[in-house]
Amino acid sequence: MRAFRSVVMNTTTRYILVVSISINSMALIAGAAPQRETGPHDEMIPVPRIHASSPVKPIVFESRDGFLLAQVNIDSSGANILGDAANEPSIAVDPTAPNRIVIGWRQFDTVSSNFRQAGYAYTNDGGRTWTFPGVIEPGIFRSDPVLETDAEGNFYYNSLTVQGGDFWCDIFKSTDGGQTWDNGTFAFGGDKQWFVIDKTSSIGQGNIYMTWSGGGCCGNDRFTRSTDGNNSYENPIAMPEQAWWGQLDVDNEGTLYVFGRDPGINVFHMNRSLNARNAGQIPVFDLSVPVDLGGDTAGFVDGSPNPGGLLGQMNIVVDKSGGPTEGNVYVLATVDPPGSDPVDVMFARSTDGGNTWSNPVRINDDPAGENNWQWFGTLSVAPNGRIDVIWNDTRNTGQANMSELYYAFSTDGGITWSANQQLSDAFNSHLGWPNQNKMGDYYDMKSDLLGADLAWSATFNGEQDVYFLRIGEYDCNANGVADSIDIADLTSADCNENGIPDECEIAAGAAADDNGDGIIDDCQVCLGDLDGDGDTDQSDLGVLLAAYLINAQGDIDGDGDTDQADLGLLLSDFGCGE
């Protein structure tokens, strides 16, 4: 049996290299596994951020249905950056403070170069405002971002890079809500990678699992894990079937599921491991089964909305709701069905741990067989079991390059689905290509009890930008009640009247509560603050004693004099504001 040991790479010895990888634009057909255009053709070109000087789409505005939509790749003044490109976003939400969110993306400082870096932005107010401080490791080629959190609310940024013609991944960690990042940990990997962190209460909690497609390390050994908090990653091993362009998830018991496409046999496959959660054991994949999604992977198609890239990743999520659908495994992908219809968003489910699968279900409800493109299908599942799906759709425009964002959901485990809902205006997916004929290869979404947080790309400014969309009502305290109702019912305080419950601002670090009394410091009124310095301390006691039974300068209760009652109020308030 081969050793399964841990390896750590010195992350201080990295260099910028330029490689040239060519790709033929082709349809994904049987037997074809086209190589994605990942390596940079161009060296880094330092470009200053240019403020928007012409009218552009507002940075924060409402989508068609009143949901909040905010641009993420903005400069320090909150303005659009002209001439750049941002795509392929991934999103992570802090489970301990859902208003703390981080989005990462491929940042092209200029569309005249395909050199890109690891862009990121963070928010602590649920996506209403964003800070884009720059990139991780400026000047280093980085691509294919995937972001995650652990159960404690630490953020992780999985980033693909290249050296000497070899691809690998580093995973960076942030303990302060995405404001700063460590030096990263070597994690083997390649193109296209995805990872998941076990946030359950199982013995696998904290384990990090990663798989990748190709163009990187270790031949067909394309699965690795970390069981020590991202300090090191174990030597990769092979899965029974490859999982190109796929994703991973775990159930409440820590069972691992991996879903993707095996290019050797042109079939979607799910691999399962029951023991990957056990740090002391070599992971064994006990089950590998094909999944029928009614067609094959779609991508690299001339004349499509995204001719130089995929038309979507392979998605997998597991229901962890604790309800009747707990343990269901759901998969979704944009596929090319038989006939003239170019692509559809297709879904399947398993109710027995991946052993058997339902017939494929078509999520987009436009008439079958029409020449409409439904692409970048993205899947997530909420803690209450609701399934959310979004995608780009050309049904209303009749043009492959003009798409609108659409949404559908299911509340019965994927048996029935809501009518499709349009969420955005049309945008041109052929604008702003940064020397690549694509908008990346995927979007990313996380669901909660009342809605979902989406990271996606669009061209509302005439260039590729990354946007955050809040679908549904906010529920920052995860009680299943809209924040607006909590505030109206006085269940939650909103002392600064900004529409965000105070407890959420404190939890996310958007507002200070230095004394831990649950009241935002800026809103706190200290009754005993007689000297006006914002707190009640020894100085205020001196003011009161000097006025005691003499005048009203120590009058706290408003009865016109300074007496025993005022002294009692001051003493009970002593230490307020400190």
MODANOR-V107688 format. One record per backbone hydrogen bond with DSSP energy under -1.0 kcal/mol. CO is the residue of the C=O (numbers start at 1). NH is the residue of the N-H. E is the energy in kcal/mol with one decimal. If there is no record, write none. Layout:
# MODANOR-V107688
co:CO nh:NH e:E
co:CO nh:NH e:E
This chain:
# MODANOR-V107688
co:5 nh:235 e:-2.3
co:7 nh:233 e:-1.4
co:27 nh:29 e:-1.0
co:29 nh:32 e:-2.7
co:36 nh:38 e:-1.3
co:50 nh:82 e:-2.4
co:59 nh:71 e:-3.1
co:61 nh:69 e:-2.6
co:63 nh:66 e:-2.0
co:67 nh:63 e:-3.0
co:68 nh:470 e:-2.7
co:69 nh:61 e:-3.0
co:70 nh:468 e:-3.2
co:72 nh:74 e:-1.8
co:75 nh:78 e:-2.2
co:79 nh:75 e:-2.7
co:80 nh:52 e:-1.1
co:83 nh:111 e:-1.7
co:85 nh:108 e:-3.1
co:87 nh:106 e:-2.9
co:90 nh:104 e:-2.5
co:92 nh:102 e:-2.3
co:97 nh:100 e:-2.8
co:99 nh:126 e:-2.4
co:100 nh:94 e:-2.5
co:101 nh:123 e:-2.1
co:102 nh:92 e:-2.3
co:103 nh:121 e:-2.2
co:104 nh:90 e:-2.4
co:105 nh:119 e:-1.8
co:106 nh:87 e:-1.5
co:107 nh:117 e:-2.0
co:108 nh:85 e:-2.5
co:110 nh:113 e:-1.4
co:116 nh:142 e:-2.1
co:117 nh:107 e:-2.6
co:117 nh:119 e:-1.5
co:118 nh:136 e:-2.3
co:119 nh:105 e:-2.0
co:121 nh:103 e:-2.3
co:122 nh:131 e:-2.1
co:123 nh:101 e:-1.9
co:131 nh:122 e:-2.0
co:134 nh:120 e:-1.2
co:137 nh:140 e:-1.9
co:143 nh:160 e:-2.6
co:146 nh:158 e:-3.2
co:148 nh:156 e:-2.9
co:150 nh:153 e:-1.5
co:154 nh:150 e:-1.7
co:155 nh:174 e:-2.8
co:156 nh:148 e:-2.0
co:157 nh:172 e:-2.6
co:158 nh:146 e:-1.7
co:159 nh:170 e:-2.3
co:160 nh:143 e:-2.3
co:161 nh:168 e:-1.8
co:163 nh:166 e:-2.0
co:166 nh:163 e:-2.6
co:168 nh:161 e:-2.8
co:169 nh:187 e:-2.9
co:170 nh:159 e:-2.8
co:171 nh:185 e:-1.5
co:172 nh:157 e:-2.6
co:173 nh:182 e:-2.2
co:174 nh:155 e:-2.4
co:185 nh:171 e:-2.1
co:188 nh:169 e:-3.7
co:189 nh:217 e:-2.3
co:191 nh:214 e:-3.8
co:194 nh:211 e:-2.1
co:196 nh:209 e:-2.6
co:198 nh:206 e:-3.0
co:202 nh:205 e:-1.8
co:204 nh:207 e:-2.7
co:207 nh:198 e:-2.5
co:208 nh:226 e:-2.3
co:209 nh:196 e:-2.1
co:210 nh:224 e:-2.4
co:211 nh:194 e:-2.4
co:214 nh:191 e:-2.2
co:218 nh:221 e:-2.5
co:220 nh:222 e:-1.3
co:222 nh:212 e:-1.1
co:223 nh:237 e:-2.2
co:224 nh:210 e:-2.6
co:225 nh:234 e:-2.5
co:226 nh:208 e:-2.4
co:233 nh:7 e:-1.9
co:237 nh:223 e:-1.3
co:243 nh:246 e:-1.2
co:244 nh:261 e:-2.0
co:245 nh:314 e:-2.9
co:247 nh:259 e:-2.6
co:249 nh:257 e:-3.0
co:251 nh:254 e:-1.9
co:255 nh:251 e:-1.7
co:256 nh:273 e:-2.4
co:257 nh:249 e:-2.1
co:258 nh:271 e:-3.0
co:259 nh:247 e:-1.5
co:260 nh:269 e:-3.2
co:261 nh:244 e:-2.2
co:262 nh:266 e:-1.5
co:262 nh:267 e:-1.2
co:267 nh:262 e:-2.9
co:268 nh:291 e:-2.3
co:269 nh:260 e:-2.1
co:270 nh:289 e:-2.2
co:271 nh:258 e:-2.8
co:272 nh:287 e:-1.3
co:273 nh:256 e:-2.4
co:275 nh:278 e:-2.0
co:278 nh:281 e:-1.8
co:287 nh:272 e:-2.8
co:289 nh:270 e:-2.7
co:296 nh:336 e:-2.9
co:298 nh:311 e:-2.2
co:301 nh:304 e:-1.8
co:306 nh:309 e:-2.0
co:309 nh:300 e:-3.1
co:311 nh:376 e:-3.8
co:315 nh:332 e:-1.7
co:317 nh:330 e:-3.0
co:319 nh:327 e:-2.9
co:323 nh:326 e:-1.7
co:325 nh:328 e:-2.1
co:328 nh:319 e:-2.6
co:329 nh:350 e:-2.5
co:330 nh:317 e:-2.3
co:331 nh:348 e:-2.0
co:332 nh:315 e:-3.1
co:333 nh:346 e:-2.7
co:335 nh:344 e:-2.4
co:336 nh:296 e:-1.4
co:344 nh:335 e:-2.7
co:345 nh:363 e:-2.8
co:346 nh:333 e:-2.0
co:347 nh:361 e:-3.0
co:348 nh:331 e:-2.5
co:349 nh:358 e:-2.6
co:350 nh:329 e:-2.5
co:361 nh:347 e:-2.4
co:367 nh:370 e:-1.3
co:370 nh:372 e:-2.1
co:373 nh:394 e:-1.4
co:375 nh:392 e:-3.2
co:378 nh:390 e:-1.9
co:380 nh:388 e:-2.9
co:382 nh:385 e:-2.1
co:386 nh:382 e:-3.1
co:387 nh:410 e:-1.9
co:388 nh:380 e:-2.0
co:389 nh:408 e:-2.2
co:390 nh:378 e:-2.5
co:391 nh:406 e:-3.1
co:392 nh:375 e:-2.0
co:393 nh:404 e:-2.2
co:394 nh:398 e:-2.2
co:399 nh:402 e:-1.4
co:401 nh:429 e:-2.4
co:403 nh:427 e:-2.3
co:404 nh:393 e:-2.2
co:405 nh:423 e:-3.5
co:405 nh:424 e:-1.0
co:406 nh:391 e:-1.6
co:407 nh:421 e:-2.6
co:408 nh:389 e:-2.3
co:409 nh:418 e:-2.8
co:410 nh:387 e:-2.7
co:421 nh:407 e:-1.8
co:423 nh:64 e:-1.3
co:427 nh:403 e:-2.4
co:428 nh:431 e:-1.4
co:433 nh:435 e:-1.7
co:436 nh:438 e:-2.1
co:437 nh:308 e:-3.3
co:444 nh:455 e:-2.8
co:446 nh:453 e:-3.2
co:451 nh:448 e:-3.1
co:452 nh:471 e:-2.9
co:453 nh:446 e:-2.3
co:454 nh:469 e:-2.3
co:455 nh:444 e:-1.9
co:456 nh:467 e:-3.6
co:458 nh:465 e:-2.5
co:459 nh:462 e:-2.0
co:464 nh:86 e:-1.2
co:465 nh:458 e:-1.9
co:466 nh:72 e:-2.9
co:467 nh:456 e:-2.4
co:468 nh:70 e:-2.7
co:469 nh:454 e:-2.5
co:471 nh:452 e:-2.2
co:474 nh:483 e:-2.5
co:475 nh:478 e:-1.7
co:482 nh:486 e:-2.3
co:483 nh:487 e:-2.4
co:484 nh:488 e:-2.1
co:485 nh:489 e:-2.8
co:486 nh:491 e:-1.8
co:486 nh:492 e:-1.9
co:487 nh:490 e:-1.1
co:493 nh:502 e:-3.2
co:494 nh:497 e:-1.6
co:501 nh:505 e:-1.7
co:502 nh:506 e:-2.4
co:503 nh:507 e:-2.1
co:504 nh:508 e:-2.2
co:505 nh:510 e:-2.0
co:505 nh:511 e:-1.5
co:512 nh:521 e:-3.1
co:513 nh:516 e:-1.6
co:520 nh:523 e:-1.6
co:526 nh:529 e:-1.8
co:528 nh:530 e:-1.9
co:536 nh:575 e:-3.0
co:537 nh:541 e:-1.8
co:538 nh:542 e:-2.0
co:539 nh:543 e:-1.7
co:540 nh:544 e:-2.4
co:541 nh:545 e:-2.6
co:542 nh:546 e:-2.0
co:543 nh:547 e:-1.2
co:547 nh:550 e:-2.6
co:547 nh:551 e:-1.8
co:552 nh:555 e:-1.8
co:562 nh:549 e:-2.7
co:563 nh:567 e:-2.0
co:564 nh:568 e:-2.4
co:565 nh:569 e:-1.9
co:566 nh:570 e:-2.3
co:567 nh:571 e:-2.5
co:568 nh:572 e:-2.1
co:569 nh:573 e:-1.2
co:573 nh:576 e:-2.2
co:575 nh:578 e:-1.7
co:576 nh:536 e:-2.2
